């Protein structure tokens, strides 16, 4: 089959690789009909994620049709149309029973490697390094899905792929970020980053009762999408001081909740932003925590900081003193996707939201390398790429 494979920094290729096969009796094989490039994939593309090996099949936002099931799969049948979550979860361990699916104890076969780096291993993830399982990803013609009775959600309606595809990751990620922000009716919520995850953070903040949502970015088309589709007020951080502007917009108090939808590759301004980038490039730090610092500074006293943005390992100069002294609550984590699949599918089917608004580019799988470059360079007004194998 054809698949997108990783070969090092900024080197993604279309290659012929072996078709996936049933390995465990709980597996299913899915023929991919749509697959997307996620902002998290750029961490692989730019060489920041450890544990990648040359030839790894990447991608973790897929959907398609079930073409084969293992003998112990009960919930899925050949012919079912499914969206596949990026988190791989067994469904039976303590964490899965608590609906903390991204912390599954059993789905990462390389748990020992992850534990050495983190203290404990999270769940295995599709297409996201050998530290997190070494599973082949979904930017391919076919995909092996472990624990198939626990992960995929069936789509029986006539909704287009682009309307349901993002249940695989970015819609639940934005929704869980808003949930983690502890939003109460009337709150002001500030969202750093207006990529696709940030867009769903904005949409979800309204669902949780926000009175005011403020979107922060520097890319005009992202700010325009946040305003037009998300009804958010916007701040261009290259032209306005974010702290001063947020205080002015909140009567000097600061936002009740701040969401960092950027993560490890944050673009900063001034000396601090330059220093972060240089430290990361020469491996003095793993992440660029510019947004994290700014959100801690801007959040009101006693407020909540929610972090859906991916961080890899270590960050320098994170202001824990201000975080503690301002009594901030911090919630973060990879998304417990399976917890949200059915409730969010219902919102889509009821017409409460049409997630396809984020799609700016559609392409064939063969165009993947070019699309990675376009997305990484933020060229051609690119916010979200969906590919068809």
N, C-alpha and C positions, 0 to 999 in steps of 0.2 A: 504494500500500500504506500501511498504518498503521505509524507508528514513533514512538519517543520521541526528541524533539529538544531540543537545548540552546539556551536563549535568555538566558543570563546567570545570575548568582548566584541559586541557589534557584528557578530558573525552568525546569522541564522540562515539556514539553507533548506531548500525543498529536496528531500531525498526519498528513495525507495527503502523502506524498512520492512521487516517481517510483520505479517498480520498478527494481531493479538489473538491469543488462545485462552480458553478456560483453564485456569491454573488450580483454583479452589472450587469446590462444589457450590459456593455462595456467590460466584462470579456471574456476570452477564457481559455480553459483547454488544456494543451499540454502534450502528452505522451513523456517522456524524452527518447531520444536515446543516448545522450552523455552529460556528465557534468564533469566539471573540478574542481580541488582544486586550489584556488588562493592564492597568498602570503598574501592577505588581510584576508583570512580565518584563517590564523595562528594567527592574532591578537585576534580573538575569541577563538581559541584553547588555546592560552596562557593566557587568562583571562584578556586582556587589554581593551576590548571594553565594556563600560557600557551599561546597558539596556538589557542584555541577560537574558532569563528565561529558567529554566530546561525544556527540551523537545522541544525547538525550532528547527525547521527544517532549516538547513543551506545550503549554496551554492548559488552562484550568476553567474555562467557561464554555462548556460544550452542551449540545443537545442532539437528539437524533432518534433513531428507531431501533428497538431491540431486535437483534437477529439471532441470538443464541443465549441460552441460560443454562447455568449449572444445575445439577440434579437436586440441590437443596434450596433453590430459589422458588419461593411460593407466590410472591406478590406480583412478579412481572411475567409476561408472556411474550413470545415472539410476535412482533408487530406493534407492540406498545410504543407510543410516542412519549419520550421522557426528556426531562431536563436533569442533568447530572451535577450535583453540588461538588465544589472543589475539595471540600473536607471529606475524608474517608473515615467512616465511623462504624464500629462493630455492632452498636445497639445494645450490648449486654453488659459492658463493664460499668463500674460505679459512675463514672463521668457521663457516659451515654444515658444511663438511667436518670441522672440529674439534668438531662438535656444540655450538657456541656460538651457538645459533640466534637468541637475542635480540640478537645483535650483527651480524646479517646486513648485508653491505655493499650489497646491491642492492634491498632491499624498501622503503626510504624514499625516495619521490620528492622529498621536501623535505630531503634530507640536508644541503644547504648551510646551511639554517636551524638544524638541530640541531647541526651542527659549530661554528657560531659561538657557540652557548650552552655546548657541552660539550667542544669540542675535536675530537670525532669523533661521527659519527651512529650510534646504535644502530639496530636493525631498526624497520620500521614496525609499528604496533600497530593493531588494530581499534578504532575509535571513541574514539581517545584523542589528539585535537588535531592540528592541521595541522603542528606541529613534528615529529610522528611519523607523517606521511604523509597526514593528512586523509582516511583511509579511513572510510567509513560503518560504523557498528557494528551489533551483532546484537540490539539491543532493537527488533525490527522483525519484520514478517511474512516478509521475504526478505532474504538477505544475499549479496553478491558476495564470493567467497573467492579471493584471488589465490594463485598458486602452489599450486593445489589438489592436486597430486600430493605435495607436501611436508608440508602442514599437517594436514588432517583425519584422524582415526582412525576406521575403520569399526567399528561395533558390530553384530555378527551375532547376539548372544544376546538372550534375552528380558528382559534387565534393564530396569527402569523408567528413564525419562529422568533422574529425580532421583538415581539411583545412579551414573550415568556422566557427567552434565552437568559436574561440577566437574573433570573432566580438562581442561577448557578453560583452567583457570587455577589455582584455589586449592588443589587437591590436589597437583599438581606443584609449586606454589610452596612449600607447606609441606614437601613431601618434599625439594626442593632445599635449602631452608633448613636442614633437619636434616642433610643430606649436607654442606653447607658448614660445619656446626658441628663437623665432625671428631669425632663422638661415638665413643667407644670403650666396650667392655663395662664396665659398672659406673659410668659417668659420671653426674654430676648435671647436669641441663639446666634452665635457667631460661628461661621464655618470657614475654616482656612482650606483652600483648594477647591477649585470648581471643575476638576475633571469629573469623570462619570460617577465615582463614588461620592464626591462632594455634591453632585447634583441630586443624588438619591438621599443624602443627608438632609439637604434642603427640603425636598419633597416630604421626607418622613418627619422632619421637625414640625411641619404644619399639622401632620396627622396626630402628633402628640399634644397639640394645643398651643404651640408657640404663638405669640402675638406679633413678634417682629423677628425676621431672619435676615442676617447680614452676611453676605458672601464676599470673600477676600481672595483675590488672585491678581495676576498681571497680564493675562492673556485676554484680549478684547472679546474674542468669540466665546470664551468660557463665561466671562462676566455677562455677556449678552444673553446666553442661554439661562444663566441663573436668574436674570431679571425677567426674561420673557416667559420661560417655562416654570420657573420656581417662585416668581413673584417676590424675589429677594431684593433688598437694597444692597448696593455693591460698593466695594472699596478696591481701587487699583493701588496696590502697595508700592508701586514704583513712582506714583505721583502724589500719594497722601501718606502721612504718618498714621499707621494703623492704630496705635495706642491713643493718640490724641483724637482721632476721628471717632473711635468707639466710645470714648468717654463723652464726647460731645453728643453722640447719638443716644446715650443712655443716662443723660442728666448727671454725669460724673461718677456713676456707680460702677459701670462696666457690665458686660453681658452676664446673664445668669448662668449660661452654659456655653462652653467653647469646644468646638470639635476640630481636631487635627486630622484632616483627610488628606494629608500630604505624605508625611513619613520621612523615610531615610534620605531622599534626594531633594530636600527642600531647597528652593532658590531664595537666598537672602540678598539683602542689599547692604551697601556700605562695607566697612572693614570686617564686621562680624560675618557677613555672608561670604566674603572672599576667604576669610580664615577657615571657615567651616569646609569650604570646597577643597582648599589646599590640604588641610589635615586629612580629609578623606582620601584624596588622590595619592598622598604619600603614606597612607596607612597608619596615621597617628590616631585616627578614630574611624569607627565603622559607619557611623551615621552622621547626617547633617541635621542637628536638632533646632534649626533656626525657628521654625514654626512652634515647636514645643516651648521654647523659651518665651516667645512672644505671647502665646496663649496663656501661659502661667502669669505673665505680667498683666495681661488685659482682663482676665476673668475677675469678676467681682469677688469680694470677700465672701467665703462660705459657698462659692459656686462650684460647678462641676466641670471637669475636663474629661472629655471622651476622645479616645485615640483609636480610630480605625485604620489610620495610616500605618503601613508596615515599617517597623524598625528591625534591623538585622542583628546587631549585637550591642556595641558600646557607643555611648554618646558623651561628648565632652561638654563641660560647663552647663549642665542642666541645673537650674536654680532651685534646688530642693529647700533652701531656706525660705524664700518667698512662698513656695508651695505650701510648706508647713505652717508658716506664720499667718498666711491668709486663710487657713483652714479649708483648703480645696480638697474635693473628692476627685479621685482619678479612677476611671474605668477604661479598660482596653481589652484587646484580645482578638485572635482570629475568630471569624464569625461562626457561630453554631448554626450553620445553614439549615440543617434538617428541622430545627425548631420552627423556622419561619416559612417553610416551603408552602404548606397548605394555606395558612392565613394570607400570605401575600399573593398566592395564585388566585384566591377568592377576591382580593381587592382588584386584581387585573380583570378577572371575569366580570365583576360588577361594574367595571368602567370607572372605578375611583382613580385609577392611574393607568397610563399607557407608557410603559418604560421605553418604548422604541424611540422616544423623542431624543435620546442621547446619541443615536446612530448618525454619524456624519459620513462614514465611508463604508462601502460594501465592495468586496473583492473576492476573487477566487483564491483558493489555498496557494496556488502557484505564485500569487502576487505577495505572499506573506513577507519575504525579506524586504521588499520595497515598502510595504505597509509598516513594518517595524521601524524602518528608518524615518518614514514620514511622521509616525506617531511620536517617536523619540525626539525629533527635531521640532515638534509642534508646528509642522508645516501644513499648508493647504487647509487651514482651519480644522485640523484633525482633532477630534475629541474621543470618538469611539469607532473602532473598526470591527466589522462583522465579516467573516469569511465563510464561503461555501466550498466544501471539498468537491 
